[in-house]
Amino acid sequence: MTLSIVPYGHPALRAKGRRIENIDARIRALANEMLETMYAAEGVGLAAQQVGLPVQLCVIDVKGVKDRPSTLRIADQVVEIAEHMPLVLINPEIEPFGKPETGVEGCLSFPGVRSDVTRPAGVLVRAQSLDGEMLEFEAGGLLARAIQHEHDHLHGILFIDRVSAAERERIEAEILDGADRV
Ligand code: ZN
């Protein structure tokens, strides 16, 4: 079953996610429905806030993106991305590192909107898996960007908060313009 993705303006997008204490059947079902929803919408990431539930859960899958490389290191070993996708991250904590890089981002809560966003090139991630296992890994490239974007969502932060005031005005005008046409 796919879930409805809430658009920009919905209060859930500004809510900090509650920590998940019990990874129960309800959370497992939610994660699976979020994956299905993300694939149906052709996104590379989705946070629980985007389906209206402010909890610390996000899903990511970058393996289908060929033109924007990602890297993944587990216990200092470079591993094959495809073997570790999709990622379901519960209560993730991140430490971004490396020099800032600018790249284009979109968001399933902002249909049709794209903007350049500058973020650190890499990220160290600690999170729980759907099995309750502790995950620890380092990501680079598109995966590092996607994780930082989703981690922001879990804290009520949106990519438009990370662009210039002028760019944000342009995006908000574009959204209003789109709304007028509907
Ligand atoms: Zn997003």
Backbone and ligand atoms as CSV (ligand in chain L), in Angstrom:
chain,resi,resn,atom,element,x,y,z
A,1,MET,N,N,0.840,-1.193,0.000
A,1,MET,CA,C,0.000,0.000,0.000
A,1,MET,C,C,0.880,1.250,0.000
A,2,THR,N,N,0.598,2.153,-0.904
A,2,THR,CA,C,1.360,3.404,-0.877
A,2,THR,C,C,0.636,4.416,0.009
A,3,LEU,N,N,1.409,5.322,0.572
A,3,LEU,CA,C,0.891,6.336,1.493
A,3,LEU,C,C,0.847,7.674,0.760
A,4,SER,N,N,0.052,8.602,1.289
A,4,SER,CA,C,0.025,9.946,0.695
A,4,SER,C,C,1.223,10.731,1.192
A,5,ILE,N,N,1.898,11.405,0.272
A,5,ILE,CA,C,3.034,12.257,0.643
A,5,ILE,C,C,2.499,13.666,0.881
A,6,VAL,N,N,2.807,14.215,2.051
A,6,VAL,CA,C,2.288,15.554,2.351
A,6,VAL,C,C,3.153,16.612,1.671
A,7,PRO,N,N,2.500,17.658,1.143
A,7,PRO,CA,C,3.256,18.708,0.450
A,7,PRO,C,C,3.768,19.770,1.420
A,8,TYR,N,N,4.712,20.568,0.907
A,8,TYR,CA,C,5.239,21.721,1.641
A,8,TYR,C,C,4.072,22.562,2.160
A,9,GLY,N,N,4.157,22.966,3.429
A,9,GLY,CA,C,3.063,23.717,4.053
A,9,GLY,C,C,2.367,22.871,5.117
A,10,HIS,N,N,2.483,21.534,4.986
A,10,HIS,CA,C,1.869,20.641,5.977
A,10,HIS,C,C,2.685,20.712,7.279
A,11,PRO,N,N,1.995,20.835,8.437
A,11,PRO,CA,C,2.746,21.003,9.699
A,11,PRO,C,C,3.655,19.823,10.064
A,12,ALA,N,N,3.345,18.613,9.602
A,12,ALA,CA,C,4.199,17.456,9.940
A,12,ALA,C,C,5.626,17.660,9.441
A,13,LEU,N,N,5.785,18.408,8.342
A,13,LEU,CA,C,7.130,18.617,7.774
A,13,LEU,C,C,8.004,19.474,8.681
A,14,ARG,N,N,7.379,20.199,9.595
A,14,ARG,CA,C,8.146,21.052,10.510
A,14,ARG,C,C,8.269,20.435,11.907
A,15,ALA,N,N,7.763,19.212,12.078
A,15,ALA,CA,C,7.799,18.570,13.403
A,15,ALA,C,C,9.072,17.744,13.566
A,16,LYS,N,N,9.697,17.853,14.738
A,16,LYS,CA,C,10.857,17.015,15.035
A,16,LYS,C,C,10.338,15.605,15.320
A,17,GLY,N,N,10.999,14.613,14.760
A,17,GLY,CA,C,10.519,13.239,14.908
A,17,GLY,C,C,10.745,12.680,16.312
A,18,ARG,N,N,9.760,11.989,16.831
A,18,ARG,CA,C,9.936,11.297,18.119
A,18,ARG,C,C,10.849,10.102,17.917
A,19,ARG,N,N,11.660,9.815,18.937
A,19,ARG,CA,C,12.518,8.644,18.916
A,19,ARG,C,C,11.661,7.379,18.927
A,20,ILE,N,N,12.078,6.381,18.171
A,20,ILE,CA,C,11.348,5.104,18.153
A,20,ILE,C,C,11.978,4.189,19.192
A,21,GLU,N,N,11.211,3.816,20.212
A,21,GLU,CA,C,11.749,2.971,21.294
A,21,GLU,C,C,11.536,1.493,21.008
A,22,ASN,N,N,10.406,1.175,20.376
A,22,ASN,CA,C,10.105,-0.232,20.071
A,22,ASN,C,C,9.917,-0.403,18.578
A,23,ILE,N,N,10.787,-1.221,17.998
A,23,ILE,CA,C,10.641,-1.498,16.566
A,23,ILE,C,C,9.679,-2.675,16.447
A,24,ASP,N,N,8.404,-2.344,16.432
A,24,ASP,CA,C,7.365,-3.381,16.463
A,24,ASP,C,C,6.765,-3.577,15.065
A,25,ALA,N,N,5.717,-4.372,15.010
A,25,ALA,CA,C,5.088,-4.701,13.723
A,25,ALA,C,C,4.574,-3.442,13.023
A,26,ARG,N,N,4.128,-2.484,13.821
A,26,ARG,CA,C,3.581,-1.249,13.253
A,26,ARG,C,C,4.698,-0.455,12.548
A,27,ILE,N,N,5.872,-0.400,13.178
A,27,ILE,CA,C,7.009,0.327,12.579
A,27,ILE,C,C,7.502,-0.414,11.335
A,28,ARG,N,N,7.544,-1.750,11.410
A,28,ARG,CA,C,7.987,-2.529,10.240
A,28,ARG,C,C,7.038,-2.310,9.065
A,29,ALA,N,N,5.721,-2.286,9.356
A,29,ALA,CA,C,4.737,-2.050,8.296
A,29,ALA,C,C,4.909,-0.643,7.721
A,30,LEU,N,N,5.133,0.324,8.602
A,30,LEU,CA,C,5.322,1.707,8.137
A,30,LEU,C,C,6.542,1.805,7.219
A,31,ALA,N,N,7.654,1.185,7.624
A,31,ALA,CA,C,8.877,1.242,6.811
A,31,ALA,C,C,8.623,0.627,5.435
A,32,ASN,N,N,7.929,-0.502,5.405
A,32,ASN,CA,C,7.664,-1.148,4.118
A,32,ASN,C,C,6.744,-0.301,3.240
A,33,GLU,N,N,5.756,0.324,3.855
A,33,GLU,CA,C,4.858,1.192,3.080
A,33,GLU,C,C,5.597,2.449,2.602
A,34,MET,N,N,6.519,2.932,3.419
A,34,MET,CA,C,7.307,4.105,2.985
A,34,MET,C,C,8.210,3.741,1.808
A,35,LEU,N,N,8.807,2.540,1.835
A,35,LEU,CA,C,9.629,2.100,0.697
A,35,LEU,C,C,8.783,2.030,-0.569
A,36,GLU,N,N,7.618,1.413,-0.444
A,36,GLU,CA,C,6.727,1.283,-1.599
A,36,GLU,C,C,6.344,2.670,-2.137
A,37,THR,N,N,6.067,3.578,-1.223
A,37,THR,CA,C,5.672,4.947,-1.592
A,37,THR,C,C,6.825,5.676,-2.291
A,38,MET,N,N,8.044,5.505,-1.753
A,38,MET,CA,C,9.227,6.155,-2.342
A,38,MET,C,C,9.470,5.629,-3.762
A,39,TYR,N,N,9.393,4.304,-3.941
A,39,TYR,CA,C,9.624,3.737,-5.281
A,39,TYR,C,C,8.539,4.205,-6.255
A,40,ALA,N,N,7.290,4.229,-5.793
A,40,ALA,CA,C,6.186,4.640,-6.681
A,40,ALA,C,C,6.371,6.090,-7.121
A,41,ALA,N,N,6.933,6.919,-6.229
A,41,ALA,CA,C,7.126,8.345,-6.537
A,41,ALA,C,C,8.470,8.601,-7.213
A,42,GLU,N,N,9.262,7.536,-7.424
A,42,GLU,CA,C,10.581,7.627,-8.054
A,42,GLU,C,C,11.520,8.570,-7.309
A,43,GLY,N,N,11.488,8.485,-5.985
A,43,GLY,CA,C,12.412,9.265,-5.163
A,43,GLY,C,C,13.558,8.392,-4.695
A,44,VAL,N,N,14.602,9.018,-4.131
A,44,VAL,CA,C,15.729,8.260,-3.565
A,44,VAL,C,C,15.700,8.260,-2.043
A,45,GLY,N,N,14.731,8.980,-1.460
A,45,GLY,CA,C,14.623,8.994,-0.006
A,45,GLY,C,C,13.257,9.482,0.419
A,46,LEU,N,N,12.846,9.050,1.611
A,46,LEU,CA,C,11.554,9.485,2.157
A,46,LEU,C,C,11.637,9.411,3.680
A,47,ALA,N,N,11.196,10.480,4.327
A,47,ALA,CA,C,11.181,10.525,5.792
A,47,ALA,C,C,9.746,10.388,6.290
A,48,ALA,N,N,9.606,9.875,7.521
A,48,ALA,CA,C,8.260,9.638,8.072
A,48,ALA,C,C,7.435,10.932,8.108
A,49,GLN,N,N,8.094,12.069,8.338
A,49,GLN,CA,C,7.381,13.356,8.320
A,49,GLN,C,C,6.611,13.545,7.011
A,50,GLN,N,N,7.177,13.015,5.926
A,50,GLN,CA,C,6.560,13.229,4.608
A,50,GLN,C,C,5.308,12.395,4.389
A,51,VAL,N,N,5.069,11.426,5.266
A,51,VAL,CA,C,3.789,10.709,5.208
A,51,VAL,C,C,2.960,11.091,6.445
A,52,GLY,N,N,3.330,12.217,7.049
A,52,GLY,CA,C,2.521,12.804,8.111
A,52,GLY,C,C,2.772,12.273,9.504
A,53,LEU,N,N,3.874,11.485,9.687
A,53,LEU,CA,C,4.141,10.867,10.993
A,53,LEU,C,C,5.502,11.309,11.517
A,54,PRO,N,N,5.545,12.226,12.457
A,54,PRO,CA,C,6.850,12.700,12.922
A,54,PRO,C,C,7.556,11.737,13.883
A,55,VAL,N,N,8.164,10.714,13.309
A,55,VAL,CA,C,9.009,9.781,14.076
A,55,VAL,C,C,10.355,9.664,13.366
A,56,GLN,N,N,11.357,9.128,14.109
A,56,GLN,CA,C,12.741,9.089,13.594
A,56,GLN,C,C,12.948,7.866,12.689
A,57,LEU,N,N,12.383,7.938,11.504
A,57,LEU,CA,C,12.487,6.836,10.551
A,57,LEU,C,C,12.561,7.407,9.138
A,58,CYS,N,N,13.558,6.953,8.378
A,58,CYS,CA,C,13.607,7.336,6.970
A,58,CYS,C,C,14.077,6.142,6.139
A,59,VAL,N,N,13.745,6.176,4.871
A,59,VAL,CA,C,14.162,5.127,3.935
A,59,VAL,C,C,14.914,5.788,2.776
A,60,ILE,N,N,15.908,5.073,2.253
A,60,ILE,CA,C,16.768,5.607,1.192
A,60,ILE,C,C,17.126,4.474,0.236
A,61,ASP,N,N,17.149,4.788,-1.059
A,61,ASP,CA,C,17.676,3.829,-2.033
A,61,ASP,C,C,18.252,4.604,-3.214
A,62,VAL,N,N,19.583,4.586,-3.334
A,62,VAL,CA,C,20.241,5.326,-4.421
A,62,VAL,C,C,20.763,4.392,-5.517
A,63,LYS,N,N,20.472,3.088,-5.413
A,63,LYS,CA,C,21.151,2.165,-6.345
A,63,LYS,C,C,20.723,2.365,-7.790
A,64,GLY,N,N,19.562,2.944,-8.030
A,64,GLY,CA,C,19.098,3.151,-9.408
A,64,GLY,C,C,19.704,4.380,-10.072
A,65,VAL,N,N,20.435,5.186,-9.326
A,65,VAL,CA,C,20.977,6.435,-9.887
A,65,VAL,C,C,22.383,6.169,-10.408
A,66,LYS,N,N,22.526,6.208,-11.718
A,66,LYS,CA,C,23.816,5.855,-12.322
A,66,LYS,C,C,24.705,7.073,-12.584
A,67,ASP,N,N,24.093,8.235,-12.783
A,67,ASP,CA,C,24.892,9.403,-13.180
A,67,ASP,C,C,25.411,10.213,-11.988
A,68,ARG,N,N,25.047,9.839,-10.781
A,68,ARG,CA,C,25.553,10.550,-9.596
A,68,ARG,C,C,26.057,9.507,-8.616
A,69,PRO,N,N,27.368,9.275,-8.575
A,69,PRO,CA,C,27.911,8.168,-7.801
A,69,PRO,C,C,27.747,8.339,-6.288
A,70,SER,N,N,27.709,7.208,-5.619
A,70,SER,CA,C,27.665,7.160,-4.161
A,70,SER,C,C,28.773,6.238,-3.689
A,71,THR,N,N,29.249,6.449,-2.467
A,71,THR,CA,C,30.193,5.508,-1.869
A,71,THR,C,C,29.678,5.105,-0.498
A,72,LEU,N,N,30.079,3.891,-0.087
A,72,LEU,CA,C,29.658,3.369,1.214
A,72,LEU,C,C,30.824,2.586,1.795
A,73,ARG,N,N,31.170,2.897,3.048
A,73,ARG,CA,C,32.243,2.190,3.752
A,73,ARG,C,C,31.689,1.663,5.059
A,74,ILE,N,N,31.912,0.385,5.300
A,74,ILE,CA,C,31.504,-0.234,6.564
A,74,ILE,C,C,32.764,-0.817,7.193
A,75,ALA,N,N,33.033,-0.465,8.452
A,75,ALA,CA,C,34.250,-0.920,9.154
A,75,ALA,C,C,35.493,-0.688,8.290
A,76,ASP,N,N,35.544,0.513,7.696
A,76,ASP,CA,C,36.687,0.944,6.882
A,76,ASP,C,C,36.866,0.178,5.573
A,77,GLN,N,N,35.887,-0.621,5.195
A,77,GLN,CA,C,35.946,-1.334,3.922
A,77,GLN,C,C,34.944,-0.711,2.954
A,78,VAL,N,N,35.396,-0.492,1.727
A,78,VAL,CA,C,34.474,-0.011,0.701
A,78,VAL,C,C,33.574,-1.180,0.301
A,79,VAL,N,N,32.279,-0.973,0.322
A,79,VAL,CA,C,31.350,-2.060,-0.009
A,79,VAL,C,C,30.492,-1.657,-1.208
A,80,GLU,N,N,29.884,-2.664,-1.808
A,80,GLU,CA,C,29.036,-2.476,-2.981
A,80,GLU,C,C,27.707,-1.852,-2.539
A,81,ILE,N,N,27.388,-0.691,-3.121
A,81,ILE,CA,C,26.171,0.036,-2.738
A,81,ILE,C,C,24.921,-0.852,-2.875
A,82,ALA,N,N,24.803,-1.488,-4.034
A,82,ALA,CA,C,23.553,-2.202,-4.342
A,82,ALA,C,C,23.228,-3.274,-3.305
A,83,GLU,N,N,24.290,-3.838,-2.706
A,83,GLU,CA,C,24.053,-4.907,-1.722
A,83,GLU,C,C,23.495,-4.388,-0.404
A,84,HIS,N,N,23.538,-3.072,-0.230
A,84,HIS,CA,C,23.093,-2.500,1.053
A,84,HIS,C,C,21.866,-1.606,0.903
A,85,MET,N,N,21.277,-1.622,-0.270
A,85,MET,CA,C,20.062,-0.842,-0.498
A,85,MET,C,C,18.860,-1.768,-0.475
A,86,PRO,N,N,17.681,-1.327,-0.062
A,86,PRO,CA,C,17.443,-0.004,0.507
A,86,PRO,C,C,17.944,0.085,1.940
A,87,LEU,N,N,18.171,1.307,2.392
A,87,LEU,CA,C,18.493,1.553,3.794
A,87,LEU,C,C,17.221,1.989,4.516
A,88,VAL,N,N,16.975,1.362,5.652
A,88,VAL,CA,C,15.926,1.841,6.568
A,88,VAL,C,C,16.672,2.304,7.810
A,89,LEU,N,N,16.619,3.586,8.091
A,89,LEU,CA,C,17.372,4.158,9.215
A,89,LEU,C,C,16.403,4.596,10.310
A,90,ILE,N,N,16.616,4.025,11.499
A,90,ILE,CA,C,15.779,4.353,12.659
A,90,ILE,C,C,16.644,5.088,13.673
A,91,ASN,N,N,16.134,6.195,14.187
A,91,ASN,CA,C,16.854,7.054,15.152
A,91,ASN,C,C,18.275,7.380,14.668
A,92,PRO,N,N,18.448,7.793,13.419
A,92,PRO,CA,C,19.814,8.018,12.921
A,92,PRO,C,C,20.472,9.238,13.556
A,93,GLU,N,N,21.782,9.097,13.797
A,93,GLU,CA,C,22.610,10.230,14.226
A,93,GLU,C,C,23.720,10.349,13.200
A,94,ILE,N,N,24.029,11.581,12.807
A,94,ILE,CA,C,25.033,11.756,11.759
A,94,ILE,C,C,26.114,12.739,12.183
A,95,GLU,N,N,27.301,12.512,11.620
A,95,GLU,CA,C,28.397,13.481,11.741
A,95,GLU,C,C,28.900,13.752,10.330
A,96,PRO,N,N,28.483,14.880,9.761
A,96,PRO,CA,C,28.977,15.226,8.425
A,96,PRO,C,C,30.464,15.582,8.491
A,97,PHE,N,N,31.195,15.281,7.409
A,97,PHE,CA,C,32.618,15.629,7.343
A,97,PHE,C,C,32.988,15.938,5.893
A,98,GLY,N,N,34.176,16.484,5.721
A,98,GLY,CA,C,34.651,16.736,4.358
A,98,GLY,C,C,34.269,18.113,3.889
A,99,LYS,N,N,34.786,18.456,2.717
A,99,LYS,CA,C,34.553,19.815,2.242
A,99,LYS,C,C,33.138,19.953,1.658
A,100,PRO,N,N,32.580,21.162,1.756
A,100,PRO,CA,C,31.223,21.356,1.250
A,100,PRO,C,C,31.171,21.152,-0.268
A,101,GLU,N,N,30.114,20.501,-0.708
A,101,GLU,CA,C,29.890,20.289,-2.143
A,101,GLU,C,C,28.487,20.767,-2.481
A,102,THR,N,N,28.380,21.328,-3.679
A,102,THR,CA,C,27.073,21.808,-4.130
A,102,THR,C,C,26.503,20.829,-5.142
A,103,GLY,N,N,25.255,20.471,-4.956
A,103,GLY,CA,C,24.599,19.552,-5.888
A,103,GLY,C,C,23.111,19.828,-5.906
A,104,VAL,N,N,22.469,19.359,-6.964
A,104,VAL,CA,C,21.042,19.640,-7.108
A,104,VAL,C,C,20.232,18.670,-6.239
A,105,GLU,N,N,19.185,19.188,-5.634
A,105,GLU,CA,C,18.282,18.368,-4.818
A,105,GLU,C,C,16.838,18.647,-5.187
A,106,GLY,N,N,16.044,17.630,-5.049
A,106,GLY,CA,C,14.600,17.776,-5.121
A,106,GLY,C,C,14.047,17.157,-3.858
A,107,CYS,N,N,12.734,17.146,-3.731
A,107,CYS,CA,C,12.111,16.590,-2.530
A,107,CYS,C,C,10.704,16.164,-2.911
A,108,LEU,N,N,10.294,14.975,-2.479
A,108,LEU,CA,C,8.966,14.481,-2.867
A,108,LEU,C,C,7.841,15.358,-2.309
A,109,SER,N,N,8.146,16.195,-1.309
A,109,SER,CA,C,7.131,17.122,-0.783
A,109,SER,C,C,7.105,18.445,-1.554
A,110,PHE,N,N,7.997,18.564,-2.557
A,110,PHE,CA,C,8.066,19.764,-3.407
A,110,PHE,C,C,8.063,19.310,-4.868
A,111,PRO,N,N,6.937,18.775,-5.347
A,111,PRO,CA,C,6.950,18.212,-6.705
A,111,PRO,C,C,7.427,19.224,-7.745
A,112,GLY,N,N,8.365,18.797,-8.570
A,112,GLY,CA,C,8.835,19.632,-9.681
A,112,GLY,C,C,9.893,20.664,-9.302
A,113,VAL,N,N,10.172,20.840,-8.013
A,113,VAL,CA,C,11.122,21.873,-7.589
A,113,VAL,C,C,12.517,21.262,-7.455
A,114,ARG,N,N,13.529,21.950,-7.982
A,114,ARG,CA,C,14.916,21.523,-7.836
A,114,ARG,C,C,15.751,22.737,-7.477
A,115,SER,N,N,16.761,22.503,-6.670
A,115,SER,CA,C,17.621,23.625,-6.295
A,115,SER,C,C,18.994,23.101,-5.910
A,116,ASP,N,N,20.017,23.919,-6.123
A,116,ASP,CA,C,21.369,23.575,-5.665
A,116,ASP,C,C,21.447,23.758,-4.158
A,117,VAL,N,N,22.014,22.751,-3.482
A,117,VAL,CA,C,22.185,22.817,-2.030
A,117,VAL,C,C,23.636,22.430,-1.725
A,118,THR,N,N,24.268,23.173,-0.816
A,118,THR,CA,C,25.660,22.890,-0.431
A,118,THR,C,C,25.666,22.155,0.908
A,119,ARG,N,N,26.335,20.992,0.908
A,119,ARG,CA,C,26.424,20.181,2.136
A,119,ARG,C,C,27.811,19.545,2.190
A,120,PRO,N,N,28.259,19.145,3.393
A,120,PRO,CA,C,29.526,18.408,3.483
A,120,PRO,C,C,29.497,17.151,2.602
A,121,ALA,N,N,30.662,16.797,2.047
A,121,ALA,CA,C,30.733,15.712,1.060
A,121,ALA,C,C,30.490,14.329,1.651
A,122,GLY,N,N,30.790,14.173,2.946
A,122,GLY,CA,C,30.664,12.843,3.543
A,122,GLY,C,C,29.875,12.883,4.829
A,123,VAL,N,N,29.485,11.704,5.281
A,123,VAL,CA,C,28.735,11.633,6.523
A,123,VAL,C,C,28.982,10.285,7.217
A,124,LEU,N,N,29.209,10.376,8.531
A,124,LEU,CA,C,29.288,9.170,9.357
A,124,LEU,C,C,27.901,8.969,9.961
A,125,VAL,N,N,27.385,7.767,9.849
A,125,VAL,CA,C,26.003,7.498,10.258
A,125,VAL,C,C,25.973,6.400,11.315
A,126,ARG,N,N,25.199,6.626,12.358
A,126,ARG,CA,C,24.869,5.570,13.322
A,126,ARG,C,C,23.353,5.532,13.408
A,127,ALA,N,N,22.797,4.351,13.250
A,127,ALA,CA,C,21.340,4.227,13.253
A,127,ALA,C,C,20.979,2.803,13.625
A,128,GLN,N,N,19.698,2.591,13.912
A,128,GLN,CA,C,19.219,1.221,14.099
A,128,GLN,C,C,18.576,0.754,12.805
A,129,SER,N,N,18.728,-0.534,12.534
A,129,SER,CA,C,18.071,-1.125,11.374
A,129,SER,C,C,16.669,-1.564,11.791
A,130,LEU,N,N,15.922,-2.039,10.816
A,130,LEU,CA,C,14.574,-2.539,11.091
A,130,LEU,C,C,14.604,-3.768,12.011
A,131,ASP,N,N,15.761,-4.453,12.041
A,131,ASP,CA,C,15.910,-5.601,12.952
A,131,ASP,C,C,16.407,-5.178,14.331
A,132,GLY,N,N,16.584,-3.877,14.520
A,132,GLY,CA,C,17.048,-3.387,15.817
A,132,GLY,C,C,18.557,-3.446,15.991
A,133,GLU,N,N,19.244,-3.849,14.920
A,133,GLU,CA,C,20.702,-3.929,14.904
A,133,GLU,C,C,21.280,-2.496,14.829
A,134,MET,N,N,22.458,-2.261,15.459
A,134,MET,CA,C,23.107,-0.956,15.323
A,134,MET,C,C,23.913,-0.939,14.029
A,135,LEU,N,N,23.649,0.039,13.202
A,135,LEU,CA,C,24.400,0.206,11.956
A,135,LEU,C,C,25.386,1.344,12.147
A,136,GLU,N,N,26.571,1.189,11.573
A,136,GLU,CA,C,27.519,2.301,11.551
A,136,GLU,C,C,28.241,2.247,10.211
A,137,PHE,N,N,28.220,3.356,9.500
A,137,PHE,CA,C,28.869,3.379,8.184
A,137,PHE,C,C,29.187,4.811,7.783
A,138,GLU,N,N,30.039,4.916,6.740
A,138,GLU,CA,C,30.377,6.219,6.171
A,138,GLU,C,C,29.876,6.265,4.742
A,139,ALA,N,N,29.249,7.372,4.399
A,139,ALA,CA,C,28.724,7.521,3.050
A,139,ALA,C,C,29.334,8.739,2.389
A,140,GLY,N,N,29.435,8.666,1.046
A,140,GLY,CA,C,29.895,9.798,0.249
A,140,GLY,C,C,29.018,9.942,-0.978
A,141,GLY,N,N,29.224,11.029,-1.708
A,141,GLY,CA,C,28.506,11.244,-2.961
A,141,GLY,C,C,27.014,11.452,-2.734
A,142,LEU,N,N,26.223,10.959,-3.677
A,142,LEU,CA,C,24.766,11.169,-3.607
A,142,LEU,C,C,24.179,10.580,-2.319
A,143,LEU,N,N,24.724,9.431,-1.888
A,143,LEU,CA,C,24.187,8.799,-0.670
A,143,LEU,C,C,24.375,9.714,0.547
A,144,ALA,N,N,25.540,10.365,0.642
A,144,ALA,CA,C,25.787,11.290,1.764
A,144,ALA,C,C,24.802,12.459,1.716
A,145,ARG,N,N,24.546,12.927,0.514
A,145,ARG,CA,C,23.591,14.033,0.344
A,145,ARG,C,C,22.187,13.586,0.742
A,146,ALA,N,N,21.772,12.410,0.263
A,146,ALA,CA,C,20.419,11.910,0.563
A,146,ALA,C,C,20.241,11.705,2.069
A,147,ILE,N,N,21.261,11.165,2.725
A,147,ILE,CA,C,21.157,10.916,4.171
A,147,ILE,C,C,21.028,12.240,4.926
A,148,GLN,N,N,21.807,13.239,4.532
A,148,GLN,CA,C,21.712,14.541,5.214
A,148,GLN,C,C,20.356,15.186,4.964
A,149,HIS,N,N,19.836,15.051,3.748
A,149,HIS,CA,C,18.511,15.598,3.416
A,149,HIS,C,C,17.439,14.921,4.276
A,150,GLU,N,N,17.501,13.584,4.378
A,150,GLU,CA,C,16.488,12.855,5.163
A,150,GLU,C,C,16.652,13.113,6.659
A,151,HIS,N,N,17.899,13.177,7.124
A,151,HIS,CA,C,18.142,13.472,8.542
A,151,HIS,C,C,17.568,14.851,8.885
A,152,ASP,N,N,17.717,15.800,7.987
A,152,ASP,CA,C,17.097,17.121,8.195
A,152,ASP,C,C,15.585,16.968,8.383
A,153,HIS,N,N,14.933,16.210,7.486
A,153,HIS,CA,C,13.474,16.017,7.603
A,153,HIS,C,C,13.102,15.526,9.004
A,154,LEU,N,N,13.904,14.613,9.555
A,154,LEU,CA,C,13.564,14.020,10.858
A,154,LEU,C,C,13.629,15.057,11.972
A,155,HIS,N,N,14.251,16.218,11.651
A,155,HIS,CA,C,14.336,17.300,12.628
A,155,HIS,C,C,13.532,18.521,12.174
A,156,GLY,N,N,12.644,18.324,11.220
A,156,GLY,CA,C,11.764,19.413,10.778
A,156,GLY,C,C,12.438,20.442,9.893
A,157,ILE,N,N,13.601,20.058,9.331
A,157,ILE,CA,C,14.354,20.989,8.466
A,157,ILE,C,C,14.149,20.580,7.009
A,158,LEU,N,N,13.974,21.567,6.143
A,158,LEU,CA,C,13.732,21.299,4.719
A,158,LEU,C,C,14.879,21.855,3.878
A,159,PHE,N,N,15.039,21.308,2.664
A,159,PHE,CA,C,16.182,21.750,1.850
A,159,PHE,C,C,16.121,23.234,1.525
A,160,ILE,N,N,14.915,23.803,1.494
A,160,ILE,CA,C,14.827,25.248,1.207
A,160,ILE,C,C,15.376,26.087,2.359
A,161,ASP,N,N,15.562,25.475,3.532
A,161,ASP,CA,C,16.196,26.195,4.647
A,161,ASP,C,C,17.697,26.330,4.418
A,162,ARG,N,N,18.232,25.595,3.456
A,162,ARG,CA,C,19.681,25.568,3.227
A,162,ARG,C,C,20.079,26.256,1.924
A,163,VAL,N,N,19.174,27.053,1.371
A,163,VAL,CA,C,19.511,27.835,0.172
A,163,VAL,C,C,19.452,29.326,0.539
A,164,SER,N,N,19.884,30.179,-0.371
A,164,SER,CA,C,19.883,31.631,-0.096
A,164,SER,C,C,18.436,32.126,0.008
A,165,ALA,N,N,18.272,33.291,0.639
A,165,ALA,CA,C,16.935,33.875,0.786
A,165,ALA,C,C,16.309,34.116,-0.589
A,166,ALA,N,N,17.131,34.554,-1.553
A,166,ALA,CA,C,16.613,34.854,-2.893
A,166,ALA,C,C,16.119,33.568,-3.575
A,167,GLU,N,N,16.905,32.483,-3.424
A,167,GLU,CA,C,16.532,31.198,-4.030
A,167,GLU,C,C,15.261,30.652,-3.368
A,168,ARG,N,N,15.156,30.832,-2.074
A,168,ARG,CA,C,13.967,30.363,-1.359
A,168,ARG,C,C,12.726,31.116,-1.842
A,169,GLU,N,N,12.874,32.423,-2.053
A,169,GLU,CA,C,11.748,33.211,-2.580
A,169,GLU,C,C,11.341,32.726,-3.962
A,170,ARG,N,N,12.359,32.403,-4.776
A,170,ARG,CA,C,12.073,31.905,-6.127
A,170,ARG,C,C,11.274,30.605,-6.046
A,171,ILE,N,N,11.699,29.706,-5.133
A,171,ILE,CA,C,11.031,28.409,-4.987
A,171,ILE,C,C,9.597,28.606,-4.485
A,172,GLU,N,N,9.425,29.478,-3.506
A,172,GLU,CA,C,8.079,29.684,-2.963
A,172,GLU,C,C,7.157,30.285,-4.020
A,173,ALA,N,N,7.705,31.177,-4.850
A,173,ALA,CA,C,6.914,31.768,-5.933
A,173,ALA,C,C,6.529,30.683,-6.951
A,174,GLU,N,N,7.477,29.766,-7.218
A,174,GLU,CA,C,7.235,28.672,-8.178
A,174,GLU,C,C,6.109,27.776,-7.654
A,175,ILE,N,N,6.097,27.509,-6.344
A,175,ILE,CA,C,5.073,26.651,-5.756
A,175,ILE,C,C,3.706,27.337,-5.832
A,176,LEU,N,N,3.661,28.623,-5.509
A,176,LEU,CA,C,2.399,29.372,-5.571
A,176,LEU,C,C,1.864,29.407,-6.999
A,177,ASP,N,N,2.800,29.598,-7.925
A,177,ASP,CA,C,2.467,29.648,-9.342
A,177,ASP,C,C,1.823,28.330,-9.767
A,178,GLY,N,N,2.439,27.218,-9.316
A,178,GLY,CA,C,1.917,25.881,-9.618
A,178,GLY,C,C,0.524,25.700,-9.035
A,179,ALA,N,N,0.321,26.203,-7.801
A,179,ALA,CA,C,-0.964,26.057,-7.138
A,179,ALA,C,C,-2.051,26.815,-7.902
A,180,ASP,N,N,-1.679,27.968,-8.477
A,180,ASP,CA,C,-2.662,28.764,-9.243
A,180,ASP,C,C,-3.134,28.028,-10.481
A,181,ARG,N,N,-2.241,27.236,-11.030
A,181,ARG,CA,C,-2.588,26.565,-12.301
A,181,ARG,C,C,-3.507,25.378,-12.091
A,182,VAL,N,N,-3.535,24.846,-10.863
A,182,VAL,CA,C,-4.338,23.624,-10.620
A,182,VAL,C,C,-5.822,23.983,-10.632
L,1,ZN,ZN,ZN,12.775,15.743,1.111
